[in-house]
Amino acid sequence: MQAPKYFLAIILSIIVLTGCKNNDDSPKIKFTSEQLKMVYGDVEKSWQVTAYYADYSNNELSDFNDCYKDDVYTFKADTQEVEVTLGDLGCYWPEPDEQVATVKYFYDEATGKFIIEHSRGETSGDHFASQYYLLELEEMSETRLLFGTGDNGKYSRVILLEPVE
């Protein structure tokens, strides 16, 4: 009669162990649409660039840090547009003839990823220079946004923003 007791104990152990298995294979949502209201408010919200890193993990500021950190990005809630107010410093020339920056954002509700598409260009005489890149919102709080490339805190290119008061 001992065999049925052991058999019953083994069966119950298997049920308990397999019952604890997490069958949730759904992807983790990074940011919800409700959380993203922190970025653009109800209508719009302005953020100032405070730092632009070439390699955030190694605390290496970009050569373009000075020209970025006086820029203001105003995120619009309903258009996925970001109005960019450029500061006084040029990125490529001390006094460019013209500076242009365009930023758009994209939100994938299924994954919760919030990405900005950034392009910036300048002219000086007959010369033109530009850059283009995509950055993902990696960290967000009421006082700071971190857009970057890379993962798990090991970011290379990063733009940090703080709210305009």
N, C-alpha and C positions, 0 to 999 in steps of 0.2 A: 504493500500500500504506500510505501515511501515514493515510488516512481511517479505516481500522479501528482504528489505534492511538488516534487522537483520540476516536473513537466509544467505544472501550472505556474510556478514561480518564474521559469524561463519564459513562458509565453507572456506573462504580465510584464516582465522586464523588457522584452522586445517591443511590446505595445507602447510602454512608457517612453522608451528611447526613440522610437520612430515617430511617436506623437509629438515630440518636442522639436522636430525638424521644421525649420523655417521654409515654407514653400513660396514665400514672397520673392519672386524673381523680377518684380517690376523695378524699373530704374528709379533711383532716388531723385526727387525734385530738388534742384539747387535753390531756386527762389520762386516763391509763388507770386501771382499777379498782385495779390494784396500787399506783400512785402515790398514790391517794386514801387509802390506809391511813395516810399521813402525817397526814391530817386527823382521822381517828377511831380510829386504832390498831386493835388486834385486837378490842376490845370497846367502848371509849370513850376519848375524849381531851378534855381541857379547855383552852380558849384564853381569854385575857383580851383584851377590846377595849382597844387602846392609843390609837386615834385614830378619829374619825369626821369625814370631810371632806364639805363641801357641793360643793367643786370641787377635786379632788385636783391637777389639772393646774396650777392657779393657787395651790396651797398654801393654800386657804381652808378653815379648819375650820368645821364645822357649828355652828350655835347650840346644838345638842344634844350637842356633844362632851363637855362635863363630865359630863353624866348617863349617857353611854354608856361612858366609859372606865373605869368601875369595875365593869362587867358581865362575867360569865364565861359563856361558851358551852361546853357539854359536848356534843360530837357523838357520837351513838350509832351503832355500826357496823351494827346489824341492824334498826333501826326507821325510819331516815330522820328521826328526831326530834332536836331539839337542845334540851337542858335549859338554860334561861336562868336564871341567878342574878343578879338585879338588885342593883345597888349601892344606896347610901343616898340619892343625889340623884335628885330627880324631874326630868323633862324639861319639864313645863309649869308646875308649881307647886312652890314650895320644900318644902312638906310635903303631898304628895298623900294622900288617904284610901286610895287603892288604886292599885297599879301592876301591869300585866300585860304580858308580852311572850311571843310565840310565834314560834318559828323552826322551819321544816322545810327539809329539803334534798332535791333531786332530782338524779339523775345520769342523763344520756342516754349510754349506752355507745356508740352509733353515732357520736356527735360528740365525746364526751369532755367535754361541758359539765357543770359542777357548779354548780347554782344554789340559792341560799337564798331562801326566801319569809319575809319578816320583817314582823311587825305588833307594834305597841306602843301601849298606851293607858293613860290615867290618869283618875282621878276626883278631884274636889275639891268637896265639897258637892253641888250639883245640876249641876255642870259636868263635861263629858267631852271629852277630846281624844285623838286617835290619829293614827297614820301607818302606811302599808303600802307596801312596795316589794319588788322582786326585785333581787338582786345576783348576778352571776356570779363564780365564782372565776377570777381573772385571773392571779395569781402565787402560787406556793406554794414554800415551803422548810421545812426542819425548824424554823426559828425565826420564820417569819412567813407569814401568810395575807393576801392582799389580795383582798377581794370588792369589785367595782365595776360601774359602768355606763360604757359607752364602749368604745373599742378602740384598739389600737396605742399603749398608754401614755398616751392622752389621756382620762383618766377624769374623770368628774364626781363623783357620790356614791361614796364609798369608805369601807369599814370595814376597819381594820387590826387583826389579832389576833396575839398572841404566846402561846406555850405557857405554861401554868401549871406552875410547878416544884414 
